[in-house]
Amino acid sequence: MNLLSIVRKNLILILNLLYWKNIIIWINSNESSVMLSNYNTLLIKKLYCEYNFHYIEAHKNIGASAINRGAVEVVIITNYVN
């Protein structure tokens, strides 16, 4: 994979995350409850820092390589306290 492919892939990922962040802001502005999940990464923590985080361990059973399967930490993000 060349550098341009890596940059393009990461740019698409970031634009997708920002798209969903704007949807969450819109839902929150309508005083509706929202819940989403994602991998627990630094980018996700910074992007949704004003919301509530709940951490769980999930098992990833799908993957091209068996080495990449197994437990992963997932964060559940909400705009409400439970």
KELO-269622 format. One record per residue: residue in one letter; x, y, z of N, C-alpha, C, O in turn. Coordinates in steps of 0.02 Angstrom, whole numbers, padded with zeros to 5 digits, always signed. Example, Ala and Ser with C-alpha at 12.3 -4.5 7.8 and 13.67 -1.06 7.14 Angstrom:
<recs>
A+00660-00284+00390+00615-00225+00390+00660-00165+00390+00712-00166+00423/S+00642-00112+00354+00684-00053+00357+00645+00002+00394+00670+00057+00402/
</recs>
This chain:
<recs>
M+00043-00059+00000+00000+00000+00000+00045+00062+00000+00090+00068+00042/N+00034+00106-00047+00076+00166-00050+00050+00221-00004-00005+00215+00023/L+00089+00274+00003+00072+00329+00049+00006+00362+00030-00034+00378+00074/L-00005+00373-00034-00067+00405-00056-00128+00364-00037-00179+00391-00016/S-00124+00299-00043-00180+00255-00024-00193+00258+00051-00251+00259+00072/I-00140+00261+00090-00147+00266+00163-00180+00332+00183-00225+00333+00224/V-00157+00387+00152-00185+00453+00167-00258+00455+00147-00300+00480+00184/R-00274+00428+00088-00343+00428+00063-00388+00388+00110-00444+00409+00127/K-00364+00329+00131-00404+00287+00176-00417+00322+00243-00473+00320+00268/N-00365+00353+00271-00373+00388+00335-00417+00450+00328-00456+00465+00374/L-00413+00485+00273-00456+00544+00262-00529+00523+00258-00572+00557+00286/I-00543+00469+00223-00612+00444+00219-00637+00425+00289-00694+00440+00306/L-00595+00393+00328-00614+00374+00396-00631+00435+00438-00682+00437+00473/I-00588+00486+00436-00598+00546+00475-00661+00584+00452-00699+00608+00494/L-00671+00589+00388-00732+00622+00363-00795+00585+00384-00845+00617+00400/N-00792+00520+00385-00849+00480+00408-00862+00492+00482-00920+00500+00502/L-00810+00495+00523-00818+00508+00594-00847+00578+00606-00890+00586+00649/L-00824+00627+00569-00851+00695+00576-00923+00700+00553-00963+00737+00582/Y-00941+00662+00502-01010+00659+00479-01056+00635+00536-01107+00665+00551/W-01036+00579+00567-01076+00552+00622-01077+00597+00682-01127+00601+00718/K-01021+00631+00695-01018+00679+00751-01071+00734+00741-01105+00753+00788/N-01078+00759+00679-01128+00811+00665-01199+00785+00673-01243+00822+00694/I-01210+00723+00656-01277+00693+00666-01292+00689+00741-01347+00704+00763/I-01243+00669+00781-01252+00665+00853-01266+00734+00882-01309+00741+00926/I-01231+00785+00859-01243+00854+00882-01315+00874+00866-01349+00904+00907/W-01338+00858+00806-01406+00875+00786-01458+00839+00830-01506+00870+00852/I-01448+00775+00842-01494+00736+00884-01494+00765+00954-01547+00774+00985/N-01435+00781+00980-01430+00809+01047-01464+00877+01052-01495+00892+01103/S-01460+00917+01000-01492+00983+01000-01568+00978+01001-01601+01026+01021/N-01595+00922+00980-01667+00911+00982-01689+00879+01048-01746+00857+01055/E-01644+00878+01096-01657+00850+01163-01679+00777+01160-01720+00756+01201/S-01653+00741+01114-01666+00669+01109-01607+00631+01139-01551+00657+01142/S-01621+00571+01161-01568+00528+01187-01530+00495+01130-01560+00478+01079/V-01466+00487+01139-01426+00456+01087-01375+00409+01118-01348+00423+01172/M-01363+00353+01084-01314+00304+01106-01277+00280+01044-01309+00264+00993/L-01211+00276+01048-01173+00248+00993-01115+00209+01021-01096+00218+01079/S-01086+00167+00981-01029+00127+01003-00974+00131+00952-00986+00143+00892/N-00913+00121+00975-00856+00121+00931-00798+00090+00969-00802+00077+01029/Y-00744+00077+00933-00683+00055+00966-00658+00110+01012-00666+00169+00997/N-00628+00091+01067-00602+00139+01115-00534+00163+01089-00482+00132+01101/T-00534+00219+01055-00473+00249+01028-00466+00320+01053-00515+00350+01075/L-00407+00347+01049-00395+00416+01070-00436+00465+01029-00463+00513+01056/L-00441+00453+00964-00481+00497+00921-00554+00498+00942-00584+00552+00945/I-00583+00441+00957-00652+00438+00979-00660+00474+01046-00709+00510+01056/K-00613+00465+01092-00617+00499+01157-00616+00574+01149-00653+00610+01183/K-00574+00599+01104-00569+00671+01093-00631+00698+01056-00655+00753+01071/L-00655+00660+01008-00712+00682+00968-00776+00687+01009-00817+00732+00998/Y-00785+00642+01056-00847+00640+01096-00835+00655+01169-00871+00630+01212/C-00785+00695+01185-00765+00707+01255-00820+00737+01298-00819+00730+01359/E-00869+00772+01268-00922+00803+01307-00979+00756+01324-01028+00777+01355/Y-00974+00694+01304-01027+00645+01317-01005+00595+01370-00948+00597+01395/N-01049+00550+01388-01036+00500+01440-01009+00436+01408-01034+00413+01356/F-00958+00407+01439-00925+00348+01412-00938+00288+01458-00933+00294+01519/H-00952+00231+01429-00960+00168+01464-00917+00118+01426-00926+00109+01366/Y-00873+00084+01460-00826+00039+01428-00847-00034+01437-00866-00054+01492/I-00843-00071+01383-00858-00142+01386-00806-00180+01346-00772-00151+01303/E-00800-00244+01360-00756-00287+01320-00800-00328+01274-00848-00360+01296/A-00783-00327+01211-00821-00366+01162-00774-00415+01128-00713-00407+01130/H-00802-00465+01097-00761-00514+01062-00772-00507+00987-00828-00512+00962/K-00718-00495+00952-00719-00488+00879-00708-00557+00850-00653-00585+00854/N-00760-00584+00820-00756-00652+00792-00748-00652+00716-00737-00705+00687/I-00753-00594+00685-00748-00591+00612-00683-00555+00595-00667-00503+00623/G-00647-00583+00549-00585-00552+00526-00553-00596+00474-00560-00657+00475/A-00516-00566+00430-00483-00604+00378-00429-00649+00408-00416-00704+00382/S-00400-00626+00461-00347-00664+00494-00368-00684+00564-00394-00643+00601/A-00359-00746+00581-00378-00770+00648-00338-00734+00703-00361-00729+00759/I-00280-00708+00686-00239-00672+00735-00274-00608+00758-00267-00587+00815/N-00313-00576+00713-00347-00514+00729-00413-00523+00766-00446-00474+00783/R-00433-00585+00778-00494-00598+00814-00479-00600+00889-00422-00612+00909/G-00530-00588+00929-00521-00591+01001-00553-00532+01035-00595-00497+01006/A-00534-00520+01098-00564-00468+01139-00540-00399+01117-00481-00388+01103/V-00588-00352+01114-00573-00282+01100-00612-00240+01150-00665-00260+01174/E-00585-00180+01165-00621-00135+01210-00664-00088+01168-00640-00056+01121/V-00728-00085+01185-00776-00044+01150-00802+00008+01198-00808-00005+01258/V-00817+00067+01172-00845+00119+01214-00917+00132+01189-00930+00138+01130/I-00962+00136+01238-01031+00156+01224-01035+00229+01245-01019+00246+01302/I-01057+00271+01199-01060+00343+01211-01133+00364+01213-01172+00347+01168/T-01152+00400+01266-01221+00423+01274-01222+00498+01291-01172+00525+01315/N-01279+00529+01279-01288+00599+01300-01332+00602+01363-01357+00655+01380/Y-01341+00546+01395-01381+00542+01456-01344+00501+01508-01299+00462+01491/V-01362+00509+01570-01332+00471+01625-01382+00417+01645-01441+00431+01654/N-01357+00356+01652-01403+00302+01674-01378+00271+01738-01409+00225+01764/
</recs>
